[in-house]
């Protein structure tokens, strides 16, 4: 069995809880609305959070405005800008720093993350994990068409690490996009299937989308890496 030389992570819901980012953005929107729309900040935030926990995703701000009796759909782009441009208040999962310290002693460490470039860069800065990573690739820097499951961001991170695909493993949370491109290149894959994750209940849409291994905790991620090295 090939020995791994590089461990490559996804960002959202892999190194930190994506829910924390969403709620941080909602707080920024509520604070903005308190000043500009006269919606009391606590109430505005609570309404947004309730919509999120009810499962609302794509039209959150339209529904939020309606619930506050504001008939101004033209405000949605502004609210989206406030959400996306805010400085996020997020932290890594409690175990992740020690895990990265452990892995960094034996492997090169990389990152491949989807999402709007400036948004992902602000998240990355807020997490303060850059010192552990040998290569960081935000797929949006290659163009929207090269977001996962494209192989392009995986090829780039492997080039930056100077590692062949078979000597690497990719760890992500979304079975609909995280593993197809990596597997097509010959990388190993691990699904960090955390119970509270945004995509934790999804199923891979086809055989090629399945990970090689599934881990339900970060400690299981470590043991899965060990299994791939056997």
N, C-alpha and C positions, 0 to 999 in steps of 0.2 A: 504493500500500500504506500502511495506517495505521501511523504511527510509535508504537512502544511508549513508555509513560510510567511503567509500574510492573512490577517483577519480583517475583513472589510465590513463595516457596519452601515446600515441605513441610519437616518437621524430620527424622524418623527416616530414616536411610540416604540423606539428601539433603544435610544439613549436617554430619553426623557418622556414624560406623559404628554401626548398631544392635547389631551383635554386641558392641561394647565395652560397651554398656549392659547387655546380658544377662549378660555375664561379670562385670561389676561387681556386679550383683544376686546372682549365684551366690556371689560372694565374701562378700557380706553374710550370705547364708543359711548358708554354711559356718562363718563366724565365730560366728553365733548358735548353730548346732548343736553346735559345739565346747563351748560353755558349758552348753547346756541338754540336749543329748542324748548327750554324750560321744563324738561322732564327731570324730576328729582333723581339724583344719581343712584341711590340705593334701589329705588323702584325700577329704574331703567335697567340696571344690571340684573336684578332678580327676574325680570320678564325675559331678558335674553337667555339667562341661564336655564330658566324653566323650559323655554323652547328647545334648547339644546338637549336637555335631559329627556324631553318628550320625543326626541328623534328627528326634529326638524333640522335640515341641513341647507338645501340649496336656496331657499327663499326666506331666510331668517329675518333679514332686515325689513323686507316688505311686510311680513306678518307683524313684526315688532312695531312698525309705524302704525299699522292698522289698529293694533291693540291699544295704542296710545292716542287714537283718534286723530292721527296726522295723515291727511290725504296728500302726500308729497312723494310720489315714487321717484321724482327727480333727485331726491336726497340719497337714494341708495348708493350711487357711485361714490358720493362723498363719505358715507359711512364705511364703505368697503376700503376706501383710502385710509381712513382713520385706523381701521382694524389692521390693515396690512402694513402700515407705516409705523405702528406703535413700537416702542421699545419693550420687548416681552419680559415678563417677570416669570421666569422658568428656571428650574434646577434639574440637574441630572438625576436619574434614579439613584437612591441612596447607595446601592452596591456598585454603581458603574465605575467610580473612580478607582476603587481597589481592584476591580476586575481589569481595568485598563492597565493599571500598574503591573499586575500579574502577567498579562499578555505581552506587554511591551518588553518584558525581559526575554521573550523567546520568539516573538514574531514582529514583522512590520505591521503597522496598523493603518487602515485606510477608511475613507468615508465616501459613499455615493448617495446623494440625496436629491429627490425631486422637489419641485415647487418653485414659485417665483424667486428669482435670484436674490433680490434685495431682502425679501422676507426671510429666506433661508440663512442668509449671511447674518442678519440680526439675531436670529435664533442661535446660530453658532457662536457669535460673540457673547451672548448672554449666558451660555452654558459653560464657557471658560475651559473647554476641553482640548483646545488646539495643540497644546504642548505634547499630548499623547499620540498625535497623529502624524504619520509620515507623508500622507497624501490625502487631499480633500478635493472631491469633485462634486460640484453642483451642476446637475444635468442641464439646467436652464441656460448655463453659459454656452452650451452647444446648440441651443435653439430648442423650442418647444417640441419639435418633431423628434428630438433625441432624449426626451424623458423616458424613464422605464415604461415598458419592458424593452426598449431599444438596447442593443448591445453596446452602443457608442460610449456611454459613461463608464461602463465596466472596462472596456478596452482602454480608456484613458487612464483610469486609476491603476490598472495593471502596468501600463507603460511607465507611469510615474513611480511606481514601486519597483519596476524592472523585474516583474514576477510573471511566470507563465501561469495561465489560468488553472491548470491542474494542481498548482501549489497553493491555491487560495480558497477561502470560503467566504460567502456573503451571508450576512445575518440581517433579516428584515422582518417586517410585520404584515405585509399585504400580499396574500397569495395571488391576487389578480395581476400583479405587475412585478413583484420583487425577484422572482426566481427564474422566469422564462429566459430573459436575456443572459443572465449569469450562467444558466445551464447550457444554453446554446454555445457558449464559449468554452465550456468544459470546467467551470468552477463548481465547487461544492456549495451547498446551500443549507441554511438552517432557518426555520420559521420560528421567531420569538412570538409565540402565541399566548400573549398575556390576556388574562380573563377580562380586564377592564379596557383593553385596547380598542381603538375605533374599528379595526377590521378583524378583531379576534374571533368573530362568529362566521366569517366568510369561508367559502369553500373554493379551492382552486378550480378554474373553469375548464381545465383539461389536464390530461396526463402530464404534459410538458411543463405545466405550471406548478407542479408539486415540488416541495423542498425534499432534500435528501433526508433530513431529520427535523423533528419538531421539539422545541423546548418551551416549557410553560413558565420558566423563571430564568433569571440571569444565571443562577447557579447551574441550572440545567444546560444553559448555553455553554458554560465552561466544560461540563461533562460531555456534551455533544462534540465539542472541538476535540476533546481527548479521544472520543470514539472514532472520529474521522482520521485520527493519527495512528490508530491501531494497525 
